[in-house]
Amino acid sequence: MDDYRTIEVEMARRFGVEAQSTRKSIGDFFIDNDPTKPVNVKSNNLAKKNYSPNIISGKKLIEWVHQKGNDLYFIFADYKKTKQGLDIVNVTDLVPFFHISWNCLTIEAQGWGVIQMYKPLELNTSQSKEEFFRDMKIAYEKYMNKESKKMEQIKEMIKDF
């Protein structure tokens, strides 16, 4: 079993449920097996340099949480490999998606834009969903501006073909 999957299974077990996700699903397990309360487990091997890990597709997040009654939580788990197996060193509590600060997030080019964590995790437990989405809009505007510049450069590069 892959390391990330082993950690997902362990985190689900701690909540008394089974990890049941696929790579494309919104969460790795559901709180109380409630399909409107998925938990997405993000694991980090401390021995590796993890540059801007993907958190979630911006489009997927927006579509999911704008459906009435849907929530989304994250668990962040740091681990290291030992001769005995995986040693989970640090695990956050359940983090509602909107408590993740945009000070550690960015949107980068993959599909409709993927939310990546480019700095160490920073939480803002007083941040509302509205504030999170306001800052997400700002991040998307930066992303779109970068992508527009890139498209202009591509046009220039291929203009003589």
Secondary structure, DSSP 8 states (H G I E B T S, - for coil): --HHHHHHHHHHHHTTS-----TTSS-SEEGGG-TTSEEEEEEEETTS---S-EEEEHHHHHHHHTSTT---EEEEEEEEEETTEEEEEEE---EEGGGB-TTSEEEESSTT-EEEE-SS--B-TT--HHHHHHHHHHHHHHHHHHHHHHHHHHHHHHTT-
